[in-house]
Amino acid sequence: MSAAFLLIVFLFPPFIKYKGDPILLLNIIERKFIIFGIIFWPQDFHSGRIINYFTGCFCDLVYSHFWPVILRLGLPQTIFMEFVFRQIEYLIEGDFNKQKRLDKQEWNFENMEENT
């Protein structure tokens, strides 16, 4: 349940519209950044330093108390690795024991057919 929610949070903000603009858009080529409906241009990022400072302080405070939960549940690489890529790997190569057997075998055409 939580993995599906986090995948939605990581993948769909550019497609959700608010006042005609996406909730999150980082357009580097046009130098236009939209975050929660607010448009930021490159000249606006001097004020971003102040926001970055306070965000960093907040993250330090949160991470110092809740790092085990954040590391195991909330990082994008954890969500994508465990709930997307690992499932695809199991579908193609099989479970852990089958993967170990495949790794020990010599690579040939029969080995490729065995995986599918």
Jmol script that loads the backbone (N, CA, C; Angstrom):
load data "model"
ATOM      1  N   MET A   1       0.830  -1.199   0.000  1.00  0.00           N
ATOM      2  CA  MET A   1       0.000   0.000   0.000  1.00  0.00           C
ATOM      3  C   MET A   1       0.865   1.251   0.000  1.00  0.00           C
ATOM      4  N   SER A   2       1.836   1.339   0.891  1.00  0.00           N
ATOM      5  CA  SER A   2       2.653   2.543   0.974  1.00  0.00           C
ATOM      6  C   SER A   2       3.557   2.669  -0.247  1.00  0.00           C
ATOM      7  N   ALA A   3       4.006   1.560  -0.816  1.00  0.00           N
ATOM      8  CA  ALA A   3       4.861   1.615  -1.999  1.00  0.00           C
ATOM      9  C   ALA A   3       4.088   2.177  -3.192  1.00  0.00           C
ATOM     10  N   ALA A   4       2.861   1.777  -3.363  1.00  0.00           N
ATOM     11  CA  ALA A   4       2.051   2.301  -4.460  1.00  0.00           C
ATOM     12  C   ALA A   4       1.813   3.797  -4.284  1.00  0.00           C
ATOM     13  N   PHE A   5       1.559   4.222  -3.076  1.00  0.00           N
ATOM     14  CA  PHE A   5       1.373   5.658  -2.798  1.00  0.00           C
ATOM     15  C   PHE A   5       2.635   6.446  -3.121  1.00  0.00           C
ATOM     16  N   LEU A   6       3.794   5.932  -2.709  1.00  0.00           N
ATOM     17  CA  LEU A   6       5.044   6.641  -2.971  1.00  0.00           C
ATOM     18  C   LEU A   6       5.387   6.655  -4.452  1.00  0.00           C
ATOM     19  N   LEU A   7       5.076   5.584  -5.180  1.00  0.00           N
ATOM     20  CA  LEU A   7       5.287   5.596  -6.627  1.00  0.00           C
ATOM     21  C   LEU A   7       4.432   6.672  -7.289  1.00  0.00           C
ATOM     22  N   ILE A   8       3.202   6.828  -6.831  1.00  0.00           N
ATOM     23  CA  ILE A   8       2.339   7.885  -7.361  1.00  0.00           C
ATOM     24  C   ILE A   8       2.917   9.254  -7.036  1.00  0.00           C
ATOM     25  N   VAL A   9       3.404   9.435  -5.818  1.00  0.00           N
ATOM     26  CA  VAL A   9       3.995  10.714  -5.416  1.00  0.00           C
ATOM     27  C   VAL A   9       5.229  11.037  -6.252  1.00  0.00           C
ATOM     28  N   PHE A  10       6.042  10.046  -6.583  1.00  0.00           N
ATOM     29  CA  PHE A  10       7.271  10.289  -7.333  1.00  0.00           C
ATOM     30  C   PHE A  10       7.027  10.452  -8.831  1.00  0.00           C
ATOM     31  N   LEU A  11       6.013   9.798  -9.390  1.00  0.00           N
ATOM     32  CA  LEU A  11       5.846   9.774 -10.837  1.00  0.00           C
ATOM     33  C   LEU A  11       4.820  10.758 -11.391  1.00  0.00           C
ATOM     34  N   PHE A  12       3.780  11.104 -10.650  1.00  0.00           N
ATOM     35  CA  PHE A  12       2.665  11.816 -11.244  1.00  0.00           C
ATOM     36  C   PHE A  12       2.577  13.323 -11.007  1.00  0.00           C
ATOM     37  N   PRO A  13       3.382  13.976 -10.181  1.00  0.00           N
ATOM     38  CA  PRO A  13       3.235  15.433 -10.023  1.00  0.00           C
ATOM     39  C   PRO A  13       3.330  16.241 -11.315  1.00  0.00           C
ATOM     40  N   PRO A  14       4.163  15.881 -12.294  1.00  0.00           N
ATOM     41  CA  PRO A  14       4.163  16.682 -13.529  1.00  0.00           C
ATOM     42  C   PRO A  14       2.851  16.601 -14.311  1.00  0.00           C
ATOM     43  N   PHE A  15       2.039  15.598 -14.059  1.00  0.00           N
ATOM     44  CA  PHE A  15       0.796  15.420 -14.812  1.00  0.00           C
ATOM     45  C   PHE A  15      -0.427  15.988 -14.104  1.00  0.00           C
ATOM     46  N   ILE A  16      -0.287  16.384 -12.846  1.00  0.00           N
ATOM     47  CA  ILE A  16      -1.400  16.945 -12.077  1.00  0.00           C
ATOM     48  C   ILE A  16      -1.394  18.451 -12.287  1.00  0.00           C
ATOM     49  N   LYS A  17      -2.504  19.001 -12.766  1.00  0.00           N
ATOM     50  CA  LYS A  17      -2.590  20.426 -13.080  1.00  0.00           C
ATOM     51  C   LYS A  17      -3.197  21.209 -11.919  1.00  0.00           C
ATOM     52  N   TYR A  18      -2.658  22.402 -11.709  1.00  0.00           N
ATOM     53  CA  TYR A  18      -3.199  23.345 -10.736  1.00  0.00           C
ATOM     54  C   TYR A  18      -3.160  24.723 -11.387  1.00  0.00           C
ATOM     55  N   LYS A  19      -4.324  25.338 -11.600  1.00  0.00           N
ATOM     56  CA  LYS A  19      -4.452  26.622 -12.287  1.00  0.00           C
ATOM     57  C   LYS A  19      -3.807  26.580 -13.673  1.00  0.00           C
ATOM     58  N   GLY A  20      -3.940  25.462 -14.362  1.00  0.00           N
ATOM     59  CA  GLY A  20      -3.433  25.334 -15.719  1.00  0.00           C
ATOM     60  C   GLY A  20      -1.973  24.937 -15.829  1.00  0.00           C
ATOM     61  N   ASP A  21      -1.249  24.919 -14.731  1.00  0.00           N
ATOM     62  CA  ASP A  21       0.164  24.533 -14.733  1.00  0.00           C
ATOM     63  C   ASP A  21       0.346  23.257 -13.926  1.00  0.00           C
ATOM     64  N   PRO A  22       1.378  22.477 -14.239  1.00  0.00           N
ATOM     65  CA  PRO A  22       1.625  21.273 -13.436  1.00  0.00           C
ATOM     66  C   PRO A  22       2.038  21.631 -12.012  1.00  0.00           C
ATOM     67  N   ILE A  23       1.811  20.718 -11.097  1.00  0.00           N
ATOM     68  CA  ILE A  23       2.219  20.955  -9.709  1.00  0.00           C
ATOM     69  C   ILE A  23       3.739  21.024  -9.616  1.00  0.00           C
ATOM     70  N   LEU A  24       4.434  20.186 -10.364  1.00  0.00           N
ATOM     71  CA  LEU A  24       5.897  20.183 -10.343  1.00  0.00           C
ATOM     72  C   LEU A  24       6.406  20.096 -11.768  1.00  0.00           C
ATOM     73  N   LEU A  25       7.167  21.106 -12.180  1.00  0.00           N
ATOM     74  CA  LEU A  25       7.773  21.119 -13.503  1.00  0.00           C
ATOM     75  C   LEU A  25       9.154  21.743 -13.381  1.00  0.00           C
ATOM     76  N   LEU A  26      10.170  21.003 -13.760  1.00  0.00           N
ATOM     77  CA  LEU A  26      11.540  21.497 -13.731  1.00  0.00           C
ATOM     78  C   LEU A  26      12.040  21.547 -15.169  1.00  0.00           C
ATOM     79  N   ASN A  27      11.765  22.640 -15.849  1.00  0.00           N
ATOM     80  CA  ASN A  27      12.133  22.814 -17.248  1.00  0.00           C
ATOM     81  C   ASN A  27      13.465  23.551 -17.302  1.00  0.00           C
ATOM     82  N   ILE A  28      14.540  22.816 -17.453  1.00  0.00           N
ATOM     83  CA  ILE A  28      15.875  23.396 -17.415  1.00  0.00           C
ATOM     84  C   ILE A  28      16.164  24.159 -18.701  1.00  0.00           C
ATOM     85  N   ILE A  29      15.675  23.681 -19.828  1.00  0.00           N
ATOM     86  CA  ILE A  29      15.967  24.328 -21.108  1.00  0.00           C
ATOM     87  C   ILE A  29      15.376  25.741 -21.159  1.00  0.00           C
ATOM     88  N   GLU A  30      14.120  25.899 -20.757  1.00  0.00           N
ATOM     89  CA  GLU A  30      13.494  27.223 -20.749  1.00  0.00           C
ATOM     90  C   GLU A  30      13.752  27.984 -19.454  1.00  0.00           C
ATOM     91  N   ARG A  31      14.428  27.345 -18.508  1.00  0.00           N
ATOM     92  CA  ARG A  31      14.730  27.948 -17.203  1.00  0.00           C
ATOM     93  C   ARG A  31      13.453  28.381 -16.482  1.00  0.00           C
ATOM     94  N   LYS A  32      12.501  27.496 -16.474  1.00  0.00           N
ATOM     95  CA  LYS A  32      11.219  27.754 -15.833  1.00  0.00           C
ATOM     96  C   LYS A  32      10.943  26.608 -14.865  1.00  0.00           C
ATOM     97  N   PHE A  33      10.725  26.936 -13.627  1.00  0.00           N
ATOM     98  CA  PHE A  33      10.510  25.930 -12.596  1.00  0.00           C
ATOM     99  C   PHE A  33       9.184  26.228 -11.907  1.00  0.00           C
ATOM    100  N   ILE A  34       8.293  25.257 -11.916  1.00  0.00           N
ATOM    101  CA  ILE A  34       6.997  25.408 -11.262  1.00  0.00           C
ATOM    102  C   ILE A  34       6.941  24.421 -10.111  1.00  0.00           C
ATOM    103  N   ILE A  35       6.746  24.954  -8.921  1.00  0.00           N
ATOM    104  CA  ILE A  35       6.666  24.130  -7.720  1.00  0.00           C
ATOM    105  C   ILE A  35       5.384  24.511  -6.988  1.00  0.00           C
ATOM    106  N   PHE A  36       4.433  23.578  -6.915  1.00  0.00           N
ATOM    107  CA  PHE A  36       3.129  23.778  -6.291  1.00  0.00           C
ATOM    108  C   PHE A  36       2.418  25.004  -6.843  1.00  0.00           C
ATOM    109  N   GLY A  37       2.475  25.176  -8.176  1.00  0.00           N
ATOM    110  CA  GLY A  37       1.754  26.257  -8.828  1.00  0.00           C
ATOM    111  C   GLY A  37       2.464  27.596  -8.831  1.00  0.00           C
ATOM    112  N   ILE A  38       3.610  27.700  -8.197  1.00  0.00           N
ATOM    113  CA  ILE A  38       4.368  28.953  -8.167  1.00  0.00           C
ATOM    114  C   ILE A  38       5.482  28.853  -9.196  1.00  0.00           C
ATOM    115  N   ILE A  39       5.551  29.841 -10.081  1.00  0.00           N
ATOM    116  CA  ILE A  39       6.566  29.838 -11.131  1.00  0.00           C
ATOM    117  C   ILE A  39       7.821  30.538 -10.612  1.00  0.00           C
ATOM    118  N   PHE A  40       8.949  29.854 -10.757  1.00  0.00           N
ATOM    119  CA  PHE A  40      10.242  30.408 -10.368  1.00  0.00           C
ATOM    120  C   PHE A  40      11.098  30.554 -11.619  1.00  0.00           C
ATOM    121  N   TRP A  41      11.748  31.709 -11.751  1.00  0.00           N
ATOM    122  CA  TRP A  41      12.692  31.969 -12.830  1.00  0.00           C
ATOM    123  C   TRP A  41      14.083  31.992 -12.219  1.00  0.00           C
ATOM    124  N   PRO A  42      15.134  31.929 -13.038  1.00  0.00           N
ATOM    125  CA  PRO A  42      16.494  31.901 -12.468  1.00  0.00           C
ATOM    126  C   PRO A  42      16.800  33.068 -11.532  1.00  0.00           C
ATOM    127  N   GLN A  43      16.263  34.261 -11.808  1.00  0.00           N
ATOM    128  CA  GLN A  43      16.536  35.400 -10.936  1.00  0.00           C
ATOM    129  C   GLN A  43      15.835  35.288  -9.583  1.00  0.00           C
ATOM    130  N   ASP A  44      14.902  34.360  -9.452  1.00  0.00           N
ATOM    131  CA  ASP A  44      14.201  34.171  -8.191  1.00  0.00           C
ATOM    132  C   ASP A  44      14.968  33.291  -7.213  1.00  0.00           C
ATOM    133  N   PHE A  45      16.038  32.673  -7.649  1.00  0.00           N
ATOM    134  CA  PHE A  45      16.676  31.674  -6.805  1.00  0.00           C
ATOM    135  C   PHE A  45      17.582  32.250  -5.726  1.00  0.00           C
ATOM    136  N   HIS A  46      17.785  33.579  -5.718  1.00  0.00           N
ATOM    137  CA  HIS A  46      18.489  34.134  -4.558  1.00  0.00           C
ATOM    138  C   HIS A  46      17.642  33.975  -3.301  1.00  0.00           C
ATOM    139  N   SER A  47      16.321  34.102  -3.444  1.00  0.00           N
ATOM    140  CA  SER A  47      15.451  33.835  -2.303  1.00  0.00           C
ATOM    141  C   SER A  47      15.383  32.344  -2.017  1.00  0.00           C
ATOM    142  N   GLY A  48      15.703  31.526  -3.023  1.00  0.00           N
ATOM    143  CA  GLY A  48      15.732  30.081  -2.824  1.00  0.00           C
ATOM    144  C   GLY A  48      16.823  29.643  -1.872  1.00  0.00           C
ATOM    145  N   ARG A  49      17.890  30.425  -1.790  1.00  0.00           N
ATOM    146  CA  ARG A  49      18.950  30.085  -0.831  1.00  0.00           C
ATOM    147  C   ARG A  49      18.437  30.113   0.600  1.00  0.00           C
ATOM    148  N   ILE A  50      17.609  31.082   0.897  1.00  0.00           N
ATOM    149  CA  ILE A  50      17.033  31.174   2.251  1.00  0.00           C
ATOM    150  C   ILE A  50      16.124  29.982   2.507  1.00  0.00           C
ATOM    151  N   ILE A  51      15.285  29.667   1.519  1.00  0.00           N
ATOM    152  CA  ILE A  51      14.398  28.504   1.655  1.00  0.00           C
ATOM    153  C   ILE A  51      15.223  27.237   1.790  1.00  0.00           C
ATOM    154  N   ASN A  52      16.292  27.128   1.004  1.00  0.00           N
ATOM    155  CA  ASN A  52      17.167  25.967   1.060  1.00  0.00           C
ATOM    156  C   ASN A  52      17.809  25.825   2.443  1.00  0.00           C
ATOM    157  N   TYR A  53      18.213  26.929   3.028  1.00  0.00           N
ATOM    158  CA  TYR A  53      18.814  26.889   4.361  1.00  0.00           C
ATOM    159  C   TYR A  53      17.823  26.332   5.385  1.00  0.00           C
ATOM    160  N   PHE A  54      16.617  26.877   5.394  1.00  0.00           N
ATOM    161  CA  PHE A  54      15.624  26.410   6.360  1.00  0.00           C
ATOM    162  C   PHE A  54      15.176  24.978   6.072  1.00  0.00           C
ATOM    163  N   THR A  55      15.085  24.618   4.798  1.00  0.00           N
ATOM    164  CA  THR A  55      14.753  23.239   4.451  1.00  0.00           C
ATOM    165  C   THR A  55      15.847  22.294   4.924  1.00  0.00           C
ATOM    166  N   GLY A  56      17.100  22.698   4.739  1.00  0.00           N
ATOM    167  CA  GLY A  56      18.222  21.874   5.216  1.00  0.00           C
ATOM    168  C   GLY A  56      18.196  21.689   6.721  1.00  0.00           C
ATOM    169  N   CYS A  57      17.912  22.765   7.444  1.00  0.00           N
ATOM    170  CA  CYS A  57      17.814  22.647   8.905  1.00  0.00           C
ATOM    171  C   CYS A  57      16.680  21.714   9.301  1.00  0.00           C
ATOM    172  N   PHE A  58      15.538  21.839   8.610  1.00  0.00           N
ATOM    173  CA  PHE A  58      14.410  20.972   8.899  1.00  0.00           C
ATOM    174  C   PHE A  58      14.748  19.510   8.600  1.00  0.00           C
ATOM    175  N   CYS A  59      15.416  19.268   7.463  1.00  0.00           N
ATOM    176  CA  CYS A  59      15.791  17.893   7.102  1.00  0.00           C
ATOM    177  C   CYS A  59      16.775  17.319   8.106  1.00  0.00           C
ATOM    178  N   ASP A  60      17.728  18.119   8.551  1.00  0.00           N
ATOM    179  CA  ASP A  60      18.661  17.643   9.576  1.00  0.00           C
ATOM    180  C   ASP A  60      17.927  17.246  10.844  1.00  0.00           C
ATOM    181  N   LEU A  61      16.977  18.059  11.244  1.00  0.00           N
ATOM    182  CA  LEU A  61      16.205  17.754  12.448  1.00  0.00           C
ATOM    183  C   LEU A  61      15.402  16.466  12.278  1.00  0.00           C
ATOM    184  N   VAL A  62      14.724  16.343  11.133  1.00  0.00           N
ATOM    185  CA  VAL A  62      13.897  15.157  10.897  1.00  0.00           C
ATOM    186  C   VAL A  62      14.767  13.913  10.747  1.00  0.00           C
ATOM    187  N   TYR A  63      15.847  14.004   9.941  1.00  0.00           N
ATOM    188  CA  TYR A  63      16.695  12.842   9.706  1.00  0.00           C
ATOM    189  C   TYR A  63      17.387  12.369  10.973  1.00  0.00           C
ATOM    190  N   SER A  64      17.744  13.297  11.841  1.00  0.00           N
ATOM    191  CA  SER A  64      18.434  12.875  13.059  1.00  0.00           C
ATOM    192  C   SER A  64      17.526  12.045  13.959  1.00  0.00           C
ATOM    193  N   HIS A  65      16.218  12.231  13.857  1.00  0.00           N
ATOM    194  CA  HIS A  65      15.297  11.479  14.713  1.00  0.00           C
ATOM    195  C   HIS A  65      14.645  10.296  14.008  1.00  0.00           C
ATOM    196  N   PHE A  66      14.420  10.420  12.721  1.00  0.00           N
ATOM    197  CA  PHE A  66      13.634   9.400  12.016  1.00  0.00           C
ATOM    198  C   PHE A  66      14.393   8.718  10.886  1.00  0.00           C
ATOM    199  N   TRP A  67      15.724   8.721  10.905  1.00  0.00           N
ATOM    200  CA  TRP A  67      16.483   8.180   9.775  1.00  0.00           C
ATOM    201  C   TRP A  67      16.202   6.716   9.480  1.00  0.00           C
ATOM    202  N   PRO A  68      15.978   5.832  10.462  1.00  0.00           N
ATOM    203  CA  PRO A  68      15.702   4.432  10.075  1.00  0.00           C
ATOM    204  C   PRO A  68      14.416   4.289   9.248  1.00  0.00           C
ATOM    205  N   VAL A  69      13.396   5.029   9.614  1.00  0.00           N
ATOM    206  CA  VAL A  69      12.133   4.964   8.884  1.00  0.00           C
ATOM    207  C   VAL A  69      12.313   5.536   7.486  1.00  0.00           C
ATOM    208  N   ILE A  70      13.008   6.655   7.386  1.00  0.00           N
ATOM    209  CA  ILE A  70      13.208   7.307   6.096  1.00  0.00           C
ATOM    210  C   ILE A  70      14.052   6.424   5.181  1.00  0.00           C
ATOM    211  N   LEU A  71      15.108   5.835   5.707  1.00  0.00           N
ATOM    212  CA  LEU A  71      15.984   5.013   4.881  1.00  0.00           C
ATOM    213  C   LEU A  71      15.282   3.775   4.357  1.00  0.00           C
ATOM    214  N   ARG A  72      14.420   3.199   5.163  1.00  0.00           N
ATOM    215  CA  ARG A  72      13.779   1.947   4.743  1.00  0.00           C
ATOM    216  C   ARG A  72      12.524   2.157   3.906  1.00  0.00           C
ATOM    217  N   LEU A  73      11.836   3.254   4.115  1.00  0.00           N
ATOM    218  CA  LEU A  73      10.523   3.385   3.486  1.00  0.00           C
ATOM    219  C   LEU A  73      10.386   4.522   2.495  1.00  0.00           C
ATOM    220  N   GLY A  74      11.098   5.613   2.704  1.00  0.00           N
ATOM    221  CA  GLY A  74      10.768   6.806   1.954  1.00  0.00           C
ATOM    222  C   GLY A  74      11.679   7.203   0.823  1.00  0.00           C
ATOM    223  N   LEU A  75      12.841   6.593   0.679  1.00  0.00           N
ATOM    224  CA  LEU A  75      13.751   7.028  -0.366  1.00  0.00           C
ATOM    225  C   LEU A  75      13.323   6.489  -1.725  1.00  0.00           C
ATOM    226  N   PRO A  76      13.387   7.323  -2.748  1.00  0.00           N
ATOM    227  CA  PRO A  76      12.941   6.868  -4.074  1.00  0.00           C
ATOM    228  C   PRO A  76      13.691   5.643  -4.571  1.00  0.00           C
ATOM    229  N   GLN A  77      15.009   5.564  -4.331  1.00  0.00           N
ATOM    230  CA  GLN A  77      15.750   4.414  -4.838  1.00  0.00           C
ATOM    231  C   GLN A  77      15.287   3.122  -4.157  1.00  0.00           C
ATOM    232  N   THR A  78      14.872   3.190  -2.904  1.00  0.00           N
ATOM    233  CA  THR A  78      14.355   2.008  -2.221  1.00  0.00           C
ATOM    234  C   THR A  78      13.027   1.583  -2.833  1.00  0.00           C
ATOM    235  N   ILE A  79      12.144   2.537  -3.050  1.00  0.00           N
ATOM    236  CA  ILE A  79      10.829   2.224  -3.606  1.00  0.00           C
ATOM    237  C   ILE A  79      10.958   1.647  -5.004  1.00  0.00           C
ATOM    238  N   PHE A  80      11.734   2.316  -5.870  1.00  0.00           N
ATOM    239  CA  PHE A  80      11.863   1.825  -7.237  1.00  0.00           C
ATOM    240  C   PHE A  80      12.600   0.491  -7.288  1.00  0.00           C
ATOM    241  N   MET A  81      13.622   0.319  -6.468  1.00  0.00           N
ATOM    242  CA  MET A  81      14.396  -0.919  -6.508  1.00  0.00           C
ATOM    243  C   MET A  81      13.562  -2.109  -6.035  1.00  0.00           C
ATOM    244  N   GLU A  82      12.936  -1.954  -4.892  1.00  0.00           N
ATOM    245  CA  GLU A  82      12.230  -3.093  -4.297  1.00  0.00           C
ATOM    246  C   GLU A  82      10.884  -3.377  -4.940  1.00  0.00           C
ATOM    247  N   PHE A  83      10.164  -2.361  -5.334  1.00  0.00           N
ATOM    248  CA  PHE A  83       8.790  -2.572  -5.774  1.00  0.00           C
ATOM    249  C   PHE A  83       8.605  -2.481  -7.280  1.00  0.00           C
ATOM    250  N   VAL A  84       9.639  -2.106  -8.021  1.00  0.00           N
ATOM    251  CA  VAL A  84       9.531  -2.070  -9.482  1.00  0.00           C
ATOM    252  C   VAL A  84      10.600  -2.962 -10.094  1.00  0.00           C
ATOM    253  N   PHE A  85      11.873  -2.582  -9.955  1.00  0.00           N
ATOM    254  CA  PHE A  85      12.948  -3.280 -10.655  1.00  0.00           C
ATOM    255  C   PHE A  85      13.160  -4.704 -10.147  1.00  0.00           C
ATOM    256  N   ARG A  86      13.072  -4.908  -8.845  1.00  0.00           N
ATOM    257  CA  ARG A  86      13.273  -6.255  -8.323  1.00  0.00           C
ATOM    258  C   ARG A  86      12.153  -7.191  -8.775  1.00  0.00           C
ATOM    259  N   GLN A  87      10.930  -6.675  -8.874  1.00  0.00           N
ATOM    260  CA  GLN A  87       9.822  -7.507  -9.353  1.00  0.00           C
ATOM    261  C   GLN A  87      10.028  -7.904 -10.811  1.00  0.00           C
ATOM    262  N   ILE A  88      10.531  -6.968 -11.620  1.00  0.00           N
ATOM    263  CA  ILE A  88      10.826  -7.280 -13.021  1.00  0.00           C
ATOM    264  C   ILE A  88      11.946  -8.316 -13.095  1.00  0.00           C
ATOM    265  N   GLU A  89      12.957  -8.162 -12.247  1.00  0.00           N
ATOM    266  CA  GLU A  89      14.070  -9.116 -12.222  1.00  0.00           C
ATOM    267  C   GLU A  89      13.580 -10.514 -11.850  1.00  0.00           C
ATOM    268  N   TYR A  90      12.722 -10.622 -10.866  1.00  0.00           N
ATOM    269  CA  TYR A  90      12.182 -11.930 -10.482  1.00  0.00           C
ATOM    270  C   TYR A  90      11.338 -12.525 -11.599  1.00  0.00           C
ATOM    271  N   LEU A  91      10.616 -11.678 -12.313  1.00  0.00           N
ATOM    272  CA  LEU A  91       9.800 -12.158 -13.407  1.00  0.00           C
ATOM    273  C   LEU A  91      10.669 -12.736 -14.513  1.00  0.00           C
ATOM    274  N   ILE A  92      11.805 -12.096 -14.797  1.00  0.00           N
ATOM    275  CA  ILE A  92      12.678 -12.531 -15.892  1.00  0.00           C
ATOM    276  C   ILE A  92      13.587 -13.674 -15.463  1.00  0.00           C
ATOM    277  N   GLU A  93      14.254 -13.540 -14.310  1.00  0.00           N
ATOM    278  CA  GLU A  93      15.284 -14.499 -13.908  1.00  0.00           C
ATOM    279  C   GLU A  93      14.836 -15.506 -12.858  1.00  0.00           C
ATOM    280  N   GLY A  94      13.711 -15.293 -12.236  1.00  0.00           N
ATOM    281  CA  GLY A  94      13.256 -16.217 -11.201  1.00  0.00           C
ATOM    282  C   GLY A  94      13.708 -15.779  -9.822  1.00  0.00           C
ATOM    283  N   ASP A  95      13.481 -16.648  -8.839  1.00  0.00           N
ATOM    284  CA  ASP A  95      13.823 -16.301  -7.461  1.00  0.00           C
ATOM    285  C   ASP A  95      15.343 -16.347  -7.239  1.00  0.00           C
ATOM    286  N   PHE A  96      15.762 -16.142  -5.994  1.00  0.00           N
ATOM    287  CA  PHE A  96      17.183 -16.025  -5.663  1.00  0.00           C
ATOM    288  C   PHE A  96      17.973 -17.275  -6.034  1.00  0.00           C
ATOM    289  N   ASN A  97      17.446 -18.450  -5.712  1.00  0.00           N
ATOM    290  CA  ASN A  97      18.165 -19.689  -6.010  1.00  0.00           C
ATOM    291  C   ASN A  97      18.318 -19.912  -7.516  1.00  0.00           C
ATOM    292  N   LYS A  98      17.283 -19.616  -8.272  1.00  0.00           N
ATOM    293  CA  LYS A  98      17.367 -19.763  -9.719  1.00  0.00           C
ATOM    294  C   LYS A  98      18.363 -18.749 -10.298  1.00  0.00           C
ATOM    295  N   GLN A  99      18.409 -17.557  -9.749  1.00  0.00           N
ATOM    296  CA  GLN A  99      19.371 -16.555 -10.209  1.00  0.00           C
ATOM    297  C   GLN A  99      20.802 -17.008  -9.951  1.00  0.00           C
ATOM    298  N   LYS A 100      21.039 -17.634  -8.802  1.00  0.00           N
ATOM    299  CA  LYS A 100      22.386 -18.128  -8.496  1.00  0.00           C
ATOM    300  C   LYS A 100      22.799 -19.223  -9.471  1.00  0.00           C
ATOM    301  N   ARG A 101      21.867 -20.143  -9.777  1.00  0.00           N
ATOM    302  CA  ARG A 101      22.166 -21.195 -10.756  1.00  0.00           C
ATOM    303  C   ARG A 101      22.462 -20.600 -12.124  1.00  0.00           C
ATOM    304  N   LEU A 102      21.678 -19.610 -12.530  1.00  0.00           N
ATOM    305  CA  LEU A 102      21.902 -18.971 -13.824  1.00  0.00           C
ATOM    306  C   LEU A 102      23.240 -18.252 -13.875  1.00  0.00           C
ATOM    307  N   ASP A 103      23.656 -17.651 -12.779  1.00  0.00           N
ATOM    308  CA  ASP A 103      24.938 -16.948 -12.745  1.00  0.00           C
ATOM    309  C   ASP A 103      26.113 -17.912 -12.888  1.00  0.00           C
ATOM    310  N   LYS A 104      25.961 -19.134 -12.371  1.00  0.00           N
ATOM    311  CA  LYS A 104      27.055 -20.116 -12.455  1.00  0.00           C
ATOM    312  C   LYS A 104      27.145 -20.773 -13.824  1.00  0.00           C
ATOM    313  N   GLN A 105      26.043 -20.777 -14.571  1.00  0.00           N
ATOM    314  CA  GLN A 105      26.039 -21.412 -15.884  1.00  0.00           C
ATOM    315  C   GLN A 105      26.807 -20.567 -16.892  1.00  0.00           C
ATOM    316  N   GLU A 106      27.279 -21.269 -17.924  1.00  0.00           N
ATOM    317  CA  GLU A 106      27.911 -20.572 -19.041  1.00  0.00           C
ATOM    318  C   GLU A 106      26.812 -19.930 -19.891  1.00  0.00           C
ATOM    319  N   TRP A 107      27.083 -18.748 -20.417  1.00  0.00           N
ATOM    320  CA  TRP A 107      26.080 -18.023 -21.187  1.00  0.00           C
ATOM    321  C   TRP A 107      25.958 -18.630 -22.587  1.00  0.00           C
ATOM    322  N   ASN A 108      24.739 -19.067 -22.927  1.00  0.00           N
ATOM    323  CA  ASN A 108      24.470 -19.614 -24.254  1.00  0.00           C
ATOM    324  C   ASN A 108      22.990 -19.409 -24.582  1.00  0.00           C
ATOM    325  N   PHE A 109      22.588 -19.889 -25.778  1.00  0.00           N
ATOM    326  CA  PHE A 109      21.221 -19.658 -26.223  1.00  0.00           C
ATOM    327  C   PHE A 109      20.212 -20.420 -25.358  1.00  0.00           C
ATOM    328  N   GLU A 110      20.543 -21.625 -24.917  1.00  0.00           N
ATOM    329  CA  GLU A 110      19.632 -22.385 -24.064  1.00  0.00           C
ATOM    330  C   GLU A 110      19.399 -21.667 -22.739  1.00  0.00           C
ATOM    331  N   ASN A 111      20.422 -21.023 -22.251  1.00  0.00           N
ATOM    332  CA  ASN A 111      20.297 -20.261 -21.018  1.00  0.00           C
ATOM    333  C   ASN A 111      19.279 -19.127 -21.200  1.00  0.00           C
ATOM    334  N   MET A 112      19.284 -18.487 -22.345  1.00  0.00           N
ATOM    335  CA  MET A 112      18.327 -17.420 -22.610  1.00  0.00           C
ATOM    336  C   MET A 112      16.902 -17.961 -22.687  1.00  0.00           C
ATOM    337  N   GLU A 113      16.726 -19.131 -23.315  1.00  0.00           N
ATOM    338  CA  GLU A 113      15.397 -19.713 -23.434  1.00  0.00           C
ATOM    339  C   GLU A 113      14.874 -20.172 -22.083  1.00  0.00           C
ATOM    340  N   GLU A 114      15.767 -20.619 -21.204  1.00  0.00           N
ATOM    341  CA  GLU A 114      15.365 -21.095 -19.886  1.00  0.00           C
ATOM    342  C   GLU A 114      14.779 -19.962 -19.049  1.00  0.00           C
ATOM    343  N   ASN A 115      15.217 -18.729 -19.289  1.00  0.00           N
ATOM    344  CA  ASN A 115      14.764 -17.606 -18.485  1.00  0.00           C
ATOM    345  C   ASN A 115      13.352 -17.193 -18.820  1.00  0.00           C
ATOM    346  N   THR A 116      12.900 -17.455 -20.035  1.00  0.00           N
ATOM    347  CA  THR A 116      11.581 -16.949 -20.430  1.00  0.00           C
ATOM    348  C   THR A 116      10.485 -17.930 -20.170  1.00  0.00           C
TER     349      THR A 116
END
end "model"
wireframe off; spacefill off
backbone 0.3
color backbone group
